[in-house]
Amino acid sequence: MKDDRFKKTVIAMLENDEDGAWGLVINKPIGLIPLALLVDAALNTSEEREELYKVNIQIFWGGPVELKKIFVLHSSEYQSTTTKNYGIISISQDYNILFDIAEKKGPEKSLVILGYSGWGSGQLEGEMERDHWILSDLDSDIIFEKEPKEKWKKALKNSFIKI
């Protein structure tokens, strides 16, 4: 693709229907961010916030849409009131999951992601027709691979030809 933001990018596609498609980039780390910067200040006392500044969480860039929106892509054994299941993976979007991750009570595997990647109706299909995509099955080993640079290599190795 001509857009450098998507060069060697691995996207977990979550939904694709007549209205469009969306997914999360899983291999573009932004860096470590204190948990206190991700949660609403009104939720905590100043003492609690001080403790939250001591907990750093790895953050990933999920795509150029709604960059302030937080998604936690995680293994499906964890459930909260906001959890949406997608087979082998789930997404949650509440503060509690961030606290649970910080306290090692969260999902077995997780990625904290800011923003998402989205396509309008027919846009994704057009990109696929122009061979802008390499397709691979959704694989939790790739999604939760510890080394972000390995995700692209593994997805490429796991790819298949579209019919």
Buried (B, 14 or more C-beta within 10 A) or exposed (E): EEEEEBEEBBBBBBEEEEEBBBBBBBBBEBEEBBBBEBBEEEEBEEEEBEEBEEBBBBBBBBBBEEEEEBBBBBBBEBEBEBBEEBEEBBBBBBBBBBBBBBEEEBBEBBBBBBBBBBBEEEEBEEBEEEEEBBEBEBBBEBBBBEEBEEBBBBBEEBEEEEE
